[in-house]
Amino acid sequence: MTSATGGNGEYFDARPEVDSAGAGSAGQTEPVVSTAPTVAVDSTSDDEALAVALFRRRVLRTLAGCLVVALLAAVGVGGWLWWTRPLTREVPLPDGIAAEDGVYVQVGGSVPPINTESGRLQSSRMRSESYEWIGALRWIRTDGSEEVVELRLGETAHIDGLGNVTLLAVNPRPLIPNDKTGGWTYKVYIVLDPGVEIMW
């Protein structure tokens, strides 16, 4: 307890005056009001769930897009292969050509060329057009001149110094060539001109 003495010798209490209302509530603690912001637990969990849902949706859309691109690429490649590599590679001898009038021979690859006194028949570049195989045959004359004849399957052309040549089958190279690839490239049917003989 602290006291102070005035100038006239009187004593007075230096303690601060307490409100009468507060004096009756001595020893009681006033409630503390928190000023911290209230955290919305439900709102936070909802935001997290929404973020996860959006992420999953993005992942699914990305996967779906990749799948569509892969399918389109597969369809494109398959269509290109189907168009550029026709399935029909052999046809029978056309009507009007007697089987006993000529000879079946193979041309190209590891097969020796067809030789006559007038020249030799070799294979040339094969290609496809309008979903048909087109075989090219090179006729090299003895004087050094050349003639390239293109035939579709079942088509016939006449070559001077040899005869009528009909393309019956093609054997195209595989998509992935290898060293083991060999054999014939074309099978043709030749009706020789009079006086022409094949030099085997």
Secondary structure, 3 states (H helix, E strand, C coil): CCEEECCCCCEEECCCCCCHHHHCCCCCCCCCCCCCCCCCHHHHHHHHHHHHHHHHHHHHHHHHHHHHHHHHHHHHHHHHHHHHCCCCCECCCCCCCCCCCCEEEEEECCECCEECCCEEEEECCCEEECCEEEEEEEEEECCCCEEEEEEECCCEEEECCCEEEEEEEECCCCCCCCCCCCCCCEEEEEEECCCCCCCC
